[in-house]
Amino acid sequence: MKRNQMKSGVIIFITVMIASLFSSMVLASEKSQKTATVEPHDFKDIEELKYPQVSDMEENIMEEKINQAFDKYIRDSYKEYKDNIKMADEYDFVPDYQTDYEVKYNQFPYLSILTSNYIFSGGAHGNTTVRSFNFDASNGTWLSLTDILQDEEQLKAVRDYVWEYAIERPDIFYPDLKKEDVKLNANTAFYFTGEGITLVFQRYEIAPYVSGNQEIPIPEDIYEEA
């Protein structure tokens, strides 16, 4: 009887140890795949002004570079926040200004974060502007869309893809959208995905206000094979 109890105890102990080891390996693997840890901050303790800061990167210089970029972003946003309050006093409306962010991709070596700035300055409705921050931690670079789509052939291939995507969905996008209406440049917001990139368009660019900011996934082969 005692021998069976000891045997059962040993089996349970081994099972627990294996499970614990496997869990640790999974956590370590997930951590090693991440480019950075991203945490929220409130600028000057203002809840409406949220922005990200990164840590746990392999290179401190890259970490500082990214955090400096977000520091500049939130300071510029703070100026708009104060200007909007001043304008509200002058033109008698209730101001609203909020910043937020979303981590869209965080797998080494890439980090993609979208920031959104919502502002209401009177009128019928407010407006949200989306901006992308894309970094390559392997070489310390801040990437724009034209770093990914490096020549006219790639830009044309993606532009055509976006146009075809849009005209197949006339209930969302402008039904009379033309190819030349699809503008792609260094300032076009985007983020990395496991299958390629996703483009982010501002309101009114290719769709009416009611459709919001449109995100269109672009498979990697569309631009790599162009």
Backbone as numpy.savetxt, mean C-alpha at the origin, in Angstrom:
# Nx Ny Nz CAx CAy CAz Cx Cy Cz
1.12 -51.14 34.38 0.29 -49.93 34.38 1.15 -48.68 34.38
2.17 -48.69 35.33 3.07 -47.53 35.41 3.86 -47.37 34.12
4.25 -48.51 33.55 5.02 -48.46 32.31 4.20 -47.81 31.20
2.91 -48.14 31.12 2.03 -47.55 30.10 1.85 -46.05 30.32
1.73 -45.66 31.62 1.59 -44.24 31.93 2.83 -43.47 31.53
4.01 -44.07 31.81 5.27 -43.42 31.44 5.38 -43.30 29.93
4.97 -44.36 29.25 5.03 -44.35 27.78 4.11 -43.28 27.21
2.91 -43.15 27.80 1.96 -42.13 27.34 2.51 -40.74 27.60
3.14 -40.58 28.78 3.71 -39.29 29.12 4.81 -38.89 28.17
5.66 -39.85 27.80 6.75 -39.57 26.86 6.19 -39.18 25.50
5.16 -39.87 25.06 4.55 -39.57 23.75 3.96 -38.17 23.75
3.27 -37.82 24.85 2.68 -36.48 24.94 3.76 -35.42 24.94
4.84 -35.68 25.70 5.94 -34.72 25.77 6.58 -34.50 24.40
6.82 -35.60 23.69 7.43 -35.51 22.36 6.50 -34.77 21.40
5.20 -35.06 21.49 4.22 -34.39 20.62 4.21 -32.89 20.86
4.22 -32.51 22.14 4.22 -31.08 22.49 5.49 -30.41 22.00
6.63 -31.07 22.16 7.90 -30.50 21.72 7.94 -30.32 20.21
7.44 -31.31 19.48 7.42 -31.22 18.01 6.51 -30.09 17.56
5.34 -29.99 18.20 4.40 -28.91 17.85 5.01 -27.55 18.14
5.68 -27.45 19.28 6.32 -26.17 19.66 7.43 -25.81 18.68
8.23 -26.82 18.30 9.32 -26.58 17.36 8.78 -26.17 16.00
7.73 -26.83 15.54 7.13 -26.51 14.25 6.58 -25.09 14.26
5.90 -24.73 15.36 5.34 -23.38 15.48 6.44 -22.34 15.44
7.55 -22.60 16.13 8.67 -21.66 16.14 9.28 -21.51 14.76
9.37 -22.64 14.03 9.92 -22.59 12.68 9.03 -21.79 11.75
7.71 -21.94 11.89 6.77 -21.19 11.06 6.88 -19.70 11.34
6.92 -19.34 12.62 7.03 -17.94 13.00 8.33 -17.34 12.51
9.42 -18.10 12.63 10.72 -17.62 12.17 10.72 -17.43 10.67
10.06 -18.37 9.96 10.00 -18.27 8.50 9.21 -17.05 8.08
8.06 -16.82 8.76 7.23 -15.66 8.42 7.98 -14.37 8.68
8.73 -14.33 9.79 9.47 -13.12 10.12 10.57 -12.86 9.11
11.25 -13.96 8.69 12.36 -13.79 7.75 11.87 -13.34 6.38
10.63 -13.65 6.03 10.10 -13.27 4.73 9.64 -11.82 4.70
9.33 -11.27 5.87 8.86 -9.90 5.91 10.00 -8.92 5.65
9.68 -7.84 4.94 10.66 -6.80 4.71 10.85 -5.95 5.96
9.75 -5.66 6.67 9.83 -4.78 7.84 8.61 -4.97 8.73
8.74 -4.51 9.96 7.59 -4.39 10.85 7.04 -2.97 10.68
5.74 -2.86 10.47 5.12 -1.55 10.24 4.14 -1.26 11.36
4.30 -0.11 12.00 3.44 0.25 13.13 2.83 1.63 12.94
1.60 1.84 13.45 0.93 3.13 13.28 1.37 4.16 14.32
1.36 5.42 13.92 1.66 6.53 14.82 0.65 7.64 14.54
0.36 8.43 15.59 -0.48 9.62 15.45 0.42 10.85 15.52
0.40 11.66 14.48 1.25 12.85 14.45 0.76 13.89 15.46
1.65 14.31 16.34 1.33 15.29 17.38 0.11 14.87 18.20
-0.06 13.54 18.35 -1.19 12.97 19.11 -2.55 13.33 18.53
-2.59 13.63 17.24 -3.85 13.92 16.56 -4.35 12.62 15.92
-5.46 12.09 16.41 -5.95 10.79 15.96 -6.25 10.76 14.47
-6.62 11.91 13.91 -6.96 11.95 12.48 -5.73 11.87 11.58
-4.55 12.04 12.15 -3.33 12.06 11.34 -2.48 10.84 11.64
-2.86 9.73 11.01 -2.12 8.48 11.19 -1.08 8.32 10.08
0.06 7.76 10.46 1.11 7.49 9.49 1.94 6.30 9.97
2.64 5.62 9.07 3.41 4.43 9.46 4.87 4.75 9.76
5.46 3.91 10.58 6.90 3.89 10.80 7.34 2.44 10.77
8.54 2.19 10.25 9.02 0.82 10.08 10.17 0.52 11.03
10.35 -0.77 11.29 11.46 -1.23 12.14 11.81 -2.66 11.74
12.83 -3.20 12.40 13.25 -4.60 12.20 13.71 -4.89 10.78
14.27 -3.89 10.11 14.81 -4.12 8.77 16.26 -4.57 8.87
16.75 -5.22 7.83 18.12 -5.71 7.84 19.13 -4.58 7.83
18.78 -3.48 7.15 19.70 -2.34 7.06 19.10 -1.13 7.76
19.81 -0.60 8.76 19.33 0.58 9.48 19.21 1.80 8.58
20.12 1.89 7.60 20.09 3.05 6.69 18.79 3.06 5.89
18.37 1.89 5.41 17.13 1.79 4.66 15.93 2.12 5.55
15.98 1.63 6.77 14.91 1.89 7.74 14.76 3.39 7.98
15.88 4.07 8.17 15.86 5.53 8.38 15.33 6.26 7.15
15.74 5.77 5.98 15.31 6.40 4.73 13.79 6.31 4.57
13.23 5.15 4.87 11.78 4.97 4.74 11.04 5.82 5.76
11.51 5.81 7.00 10.84 6.59 8.04 10.92 8.09 7.76
12.03 8.53 7.18 12.14 9.94 6.80 11.12 10.30 5.72
10.89 9.36 4.79 9.90 9.60 3.73 8.51 9.77 4.34
8.18 8.95 5.32 6.86 9.06 5.95 6.78 10.26 6.89
7.90 10.64 7.47 7.93 11.87 8.29 7.59 13.08 7.42
8.19 13.14 6.25 7.91 14.26 5.34 6.45 14.22 4.89
5.97 13.03 4.58 4.58 12.88 4.16 3.61 13.42 5.21
3.81 13.04 6.47 2.84 13.44 7.50 2.99 14.92 7.85
4.18 15.47 7.73 4.36 16.91 7.98 3.67 17.73 6.89
3.77 17.27 5.66 3.04 17.94 4.57 1.53 17.81 4.79
1.11 16.65 5.26 -0.32 16.44 5.53 -0.79 17.33 6.67
0.04 17.50 7.67 -0.30 18.35 8.81 -0.51 19.80 8.36
0.30 20.24 7.42 0.14 21.59 6.88 -1.22 21.73 6.19
-1.59 20.72 5.39 -2.91 20.73 4.74 -4.03 20.69 5.77
-3.83 19.92 6.80 -4.81 19.81 7.89 -5.07 21.18 8.52
-4.01 21.92 8.82 -4.15 23.25 9.42 -4.74 24.25 8.43
-4.30 24.17 7.16 -4.84 25.07 6.13 -6.34 24.87 5.95
-6.78 23.61 6.04 -8.20 23.32 5.87 -9.02 23.89 7.03
-8.49 23.83 8.23 -9.17 24.42 9.39 -9.29 25.93 9.22
-8.21 26.54 8.74 -8.21 27.99 8.52 -9.24 28.37 7.45
-9.31 27.56 6.39 -10.27 27.82 5.32 -11.70 27.66 5.82
-11.92 26.69 6.70 -13.26 26.46 7.25 -13.74 27.65 8.06
-12.83 28.26 8.80 -13.19 29.46 9.56 -13.58 30.61 8.64
-12.86 30.68 7.52 -13.10 31.78 6.58 -14.38 31.60 5.79
-14.67 30.36 5.37 -15.83 30.12 4.50 -16.99 29.41 5.21
-16.87 29.23 6.50 -17.96 28.72 7.33 -18.46 27.33 6.90
-17.59 26.34 7.01 -18.00 24.95 6.85 -17.29 24.11 7.92
-17.79 22.91 8.13 -17.19 22.01 9.12 -16.07 21.23 8.44
-14.82 21.45 8.83 -13.71 20.82 8.13 -13.54 19.35 8.52
-12.99 18.60 7.62 -12.65 17.20 7.91 -11.38 16.87 7.14
-10.42 16.33 7.85 -9.16 15.95 7.21 -8.62 14.73 7.96
-8.38 13.65 7.23 -7.90 12.42 7.86 -6.86 11.74 6.98
-5.85 11.22 7.62 -4.87 10.41 6.90 -4.91 8.99 7.45
-4.59 8.06 6.59 -4.53 6.66 7.00 -3.57 5.94 6.06
-3.30 4.69 6.35 -2.42 3.93 5.47 -2.79 2.45 5.52
-2.32 1.73 4.52 -2.55 0.29 4.45 -1.30 -0.38 3.88
-0.82 -1.39 4.59 0.31 -2.17 4.09 -0.24 -3.16 3.06
0.16 -3.00 1.81 -0.37 -3.84 0.74 0.55 -5.02 0.41
1.85 -4.86 0.65 2.79 -5.95 0.35 3.99 -5.80 1.27
4.36 -6.90 1.91 5.48 -6.87 2.85 6.20 -8.20 2.83
6.78 -8.51 1.68 7.56 -9.72 1.49 8.90 -9.34 0.90
9.97 -9.76 1.55 11.30 -9.35 1.12 11.53 -9.68 -0.36
12.11 -8.74 -1.13 12.70 -7.47 -0.67 11.76 -6.27 -0.75
10.48 -6.49 -1.13 9.62 -5.33 -1.39 8.72 -4.97 -0.20
8.44 -3.69 -0.11 7.48 -3.16 0.86 6.62 -2.14 0.14
5.31 -2.36 0.14 4.36 -1.44 -0.50 3.35 -0.95 0.52
3.26 0.36 0.65 2.30 0.97 1.57 1.53 2.06 0.83
0.20 2.03 0.95 -0.64 3.07 0.38 -1.07 4.02 1.49
-0.92 5.31 1.25 -1.46 6.30 2.17 -2.70 6.92 1.54
-3.65 7.30 2.37 -4.86 7.97 1.87 -5.10 9.24 2.67
-5.35 10.32 1.97 -5.65 11.61 2.58 -7.06 12.04 2.18
-7.95 12.06 3.16 -9.32 12.50 2.90 -9.46 13.94 3.37
-10.06 14.78 2.52 -10.29 16.17 2.88 -11.68 16.61 2.46
-12.36 17.31 3.36 -13.62 17.96 3.02 -13.43 19.45 3.21
-13.60 20.19 2.12 -13.40 21.64 2.15 -14.66 22.37 1.70
-15.82 21.89 2.15 -17.07 22.44 1.69 -17.50 21.75 0.41
-18.58 22.19 -0.18 -19.04 21.59 -1.43 -19.88 20.36 -1.20
-20.07 19.59 -2.27 -20.98 18.45 -2.23 -20.41 17.27 -1.45
-19.11 17.07 -1.54 -18.51 15.91 -0.89 -17.01 16.13 -0.74
-16.40 15.27 0.06 -14.96 15.32 0.23 -14.25 14.53 -0.85
-12.94 14.44 -0.75 -12.17 13.71 -1.75 -10.99 13.01 -1.08
-10.68 11.82 -1.57 -9.57 11.04 -1.04 -8.47 10.90 -2.09
-7.27 11.26 -1.71 -6.11 11.11 -2.58 -5.24 9.97 -2.06
-4.90 9.05 -2.94 -4.08 7.90 -2.57 -2.68 8.06 -3.14
-1.71 7.75 -2.32 -0.31 7.81 -2.74 0.37 6.50 -2.37
1.30 6.06 -3.20 1.98 4.80 -2.92 3.44 5.02 -2.55
3.90 4.20 -1.62 5.30 4.18 -1.21 5.80 2.76 -1.41
6.68 2.59 -2.39 7.21 1.27 -2.72 8.72 1.27 -2.57
9.23 0.30 -1.82 10.66 0.25 -1.54 11.22 -1.13 -1.87
12.47 -1.12 -2.35 13.22 -2.35 -2.57 14.34 -2.38 -1.54
14.18 -3.21 -0.52 15.14 -3.25 0.58 16.47 -3.88 0.19
16.51 -4.58 -0.94 17.76 -5.24 -1.34 18.81 -4.25 -1.82
18.35 -3.10 -2.34 19.32 -2.10 -2.81 19.02 -0.69 -2.30
18.04 -0.59 -1.42 17.78 0.70 -0.78 17.13 1.74 -1.67
16.31 1.31 -2.63 15.71 2.27 -3.55 14.21 2.45 -3.29
13.75 3.66 -3.58 12.32 4.00 -3.54 11.84 3.92 -4.98
10.88 3.07 -5.25 10.48 2.76 -6.62 9.23 3.51 -7.05
9.27 4.05 -8.25 8.09 4.63 -8.89 7.62 3.66 -9.98
6.46 3.92 -10.56 5.93 3.02 -11.57 6.87 2.89 -12.77
7.53 3.99 -13.13 8.43 3.95 -14.30 9.75 3.23 -14.00
9.96 2.84 -12.76 11.09 1.95 -12.46 10.71 0.50 -12.77
9.42 0.23 -12.80 8.93 -1.11 -13.13 8.62 -1.20 -14.63
7.89 -0.21 -15.13 7.59 -0.13 -16.57 8.60 0.84 -17.17
9.70 0.30 -17.66 10.86 1.13 -17.97 10.92 1.64 -19.41
10.08 1.12 -20.28 10.12 1.62 -21.65 8.70 1.79 -22.18
8.61 2.40 -23.35 7.30 2.73 -23.92 6.49 1.48 -24.25
7.18 0.39 -24.64 6.47 -0.85 -24.95 5.74 -1.40 -23.72
6.41 -1.36 -22.58 5.79 -1.84 -21.35 4.64 -0.93 -20.92
4.84 0.37 -21.03 3.78 1.32 -20.69 2.56 1.12 -21.58
2.81 0.92 -22.87 1.70 0.72 -23.81 0.95 -0.57 -23.51
1.69 -1.64 -23.21 1.05 -2.92 -22.92 0.14 -2.82 -21.70
0.61 -2.13 -20.68 -0.19 -1.98 -19.46 -1.35 -1.02 -19.69
-1.10 0.05 -20.44 -2.17 1.01 -20.76 -3.30 0.31 -21.51
-2.95 -0.51 -22.50 -3.96 -1.25 -23.26 -4.73 -2.21 -22.36
-4.01 -2.85 -21.45 -4.64 -3.81 -20.53 -5.64 -3.09 -19.63
-5.26 -1.94 -19.11 -6.14 -1.15 -18.24 -7.39 -0.72 -19.00
-7.19 -0.25 -20.22 -8.32 0.21 -21.03 -9.30 -0.93 -21.30
-8.77 -2.09 -21.69 -9.64 -3.24 -21.96 -10.37 -3.68 -20.69
-9.67 -3.65 -19.57 -10.27 -3.99 -18.28 -11.43 -3.06 -17.96
-11.22 -1.77 -18.24 -12.23 -0.75 -17.91 -13.46 -0.84 -18.80
-13.26 -0.98 -20.11 -14.42 -0.96 -21.02 -15.28 -2.21 -20.87
-14.73 -3.25 -20.27 -15.52 -4.45 -19.99 -16.39 -4.27 -18.75
-16.20 -3.14 -18.06 -16.96 -2.87 -16.82 -17.53 -1.45 -16.87
-18.43 -1.17 -17.82 -18.97 0.18 -17.99 -19.81 0.67 -16.82
-20.23 -0.26 -15.95 -21.00 0.14 -14.77 -20.10 0.74 -13.69
-18.79 0.56 -13.84 -17.83 1.09 -12.86 -17.01 2.23 -13.44
-16.51 2.02 -14.67 -15.63 3.00 -15.30 -16.40 3.86 -16.30
-15.77 4.93 -16.77 -16.39 5.75 -17.80 -16.64 4.88 -19.03
-17.88 4.79 -19.51 -18.18 3.93 -20.66 -17.53 4.42 -21.95
-17.21 5.71 -22.02 -16.59 6.26 -23.23 -15.09 6.49 -23.05
-14.49 5.77 -22.09 -13.05 5.92 -21.83 -12.23 5.57 -23.06
-11.27 6.42 -23.40 -10.37 6.18 -24.53 -9.00 5.75 -24.01
-8.24 5.09 -24.88 -6.91 4.63 -24.46 -6.04 5.79 -24.01
-6.14 6.91 -24.72 -5.31 8.06 -24.37 -5.72 8.70 -23.05
-6.88 8.31 -22.53 -7.32 8.83 -21.22 -6.61 8.11 -20.07
-6.01 6.98 -20.36 -5.30 6.22 -19.33 -3.88 6.75 -19.24
-3.62 7.56 -18.23 -2.31 8.18 -18.06 -1.47 7.38 -17.07
-0.31 6.95 -17.51 0.62 6.23 -16.64 1.95 6.96 -16.61
2.42 7.28 -15.41 3.70 7.97 -15.27 4.31 7.65 -13.92
5.39 8.34 -13.59 6.10 8.07 -12.34 5.24 8.32 -11.11
4.23 9.18 -11.24 3.38 9.51 -10.10 2.17 8.59 -9.93
1.95 7.69 -10.87 0.82 6.77 -10.76 1.03 5.83 -9.57
0.04 5.76 -8.70 0.15 4.91 -7.51 0.04 3.43 -7.91
0.82 2.60 -7.22 0.77 1.16 -7.46 1.32 0.44 -6.23
1.11 -0.87 -6.20 1.76 -1.68 -5.17 2.05 -3.06 -5.73
3.02 -3.72 -5.10 3.41 -5.06 -5.52 2.40 -6.09 -5.03
2.29 -7.18 -5.79 1.49 -8.34 -5.38 2.33 -9.58 -5.67
1.80 -10.72 -5.30 2.53 -11.95 -5.59 2.51 -12.32 -7.05
1.61 -11.68 -7.83 1.45 -12.01 -9.24 1.89 -10.89 -10.18
2.32 -9.76 -9.62 2.71 -8.62 -10.46 2.57 -7.33 -9.68
1.79 -6.40 -10.22 1.53 -5.14 -9.53 0.04 -4.81 -9.64
-0.42 -3.91 -8.81 -1.78 -3.38 -8.91 -1.70 -1.87 -9.02
-2.34 -1.31 -10.04 -2.37 0.14 -10.23 -3.54 0.73 -9.44
-3.32 1.91 -8.90 -4.36 2.60 -8.13 -4.63 3.95 -8.79
-5.88 4.17 -9.20 -6.25 5.40 -9.88 -7.05 6.30 -8.95
-6.78 7.61 -9.05 -7.51 8.57 -8.24 -8.94 8.71 -8.77
-9.81 9.23 -7.92 -11.18 9.51 -8.35 -11.17 10.43 -9.57
-12.06 10.18 -10.49 -12.26 10.93 -11.73 -11.23 10.59 -12.82
-10.15 9.90 -12.51 -9.14 9.62 -13.54 -9.71 8.75 -14.65
-10.28 7.62 -14.28 -10.84 6.70 -15.29 -12.25 6.25 -14.92
-12.76 6.78 -13.82 -14.10 6.39 -13.35 -14.74 7.56 -12.61
-16.07 7.61 -12.55 -16.74 8.70 -11.84 -16.48 8.65 -10.34
-16.79 9.74 -9.68 -16.55 9.86 -8.23 -17.17 8.72 -7.45
-18.40 8.37 -7.80 -19.13 7.36 -7.05 -18.42 6.00 -7.06
-17.59 5.74 -8.06 -16.88 4.47 -8.15 -15.67 4.41 -7.22
-15.25 5.57 -6.72 -14.12 5.59 -5.80 -12.78 5.44 -6.49
-11.75 5.23 -5.68 -10.41 4.99 -6.20 -10.34 3.56 -6.72
-10.04 3.43 -8.00 -10.05 2.10 -8.62 -8.68 1.43 -8.58
-8.68 0.15 -8.23 -7.46 -0.66 -8.23 -7.57 -1.74 -9.30
-6.57 -1.78 -10.17 -6.59 -2.74 -11.28 -5.34 -3.61 -11.21
-5.49 -4.92 -10.97 -4.34 -5.82 -10.91 -3.75 -6.05 -12.30
-2.43 -5.98 -12.39 -1.73 -6.20 -13.66 -0.83 -7.42 -13.52
-1.13 -8.52 -14.21 -0.26 -9.70 -14.15 1.15 -9.37 -14.66
2.14 -9.97 -14.06 3.53 -9.66 -14.40 3.84 -9.91 -15.87
3.24 -10.94 -16.45 3.58 -11.26 -17.84 3.11 -10.19 -18.83
2.14 -9.35 -18.42 1.66 -8.29 -19.31 2.79 -7.32 -19.64
3.59 -6.96 -18.65 4.68 -6.00 -18.91 6.04 -6.66 -19.09
6.24 -7.84 -18.52 7.55 -8.50 -18.68 7.74 -9.03 -20.10
6.64 -9.39 -20.75 6.74 -9.96 -22.10 6.51 -8.91 -23.18
6.34 -7.65 -22.77 6.08 -6.59 -23.76 7.37 -6.23 -24.50
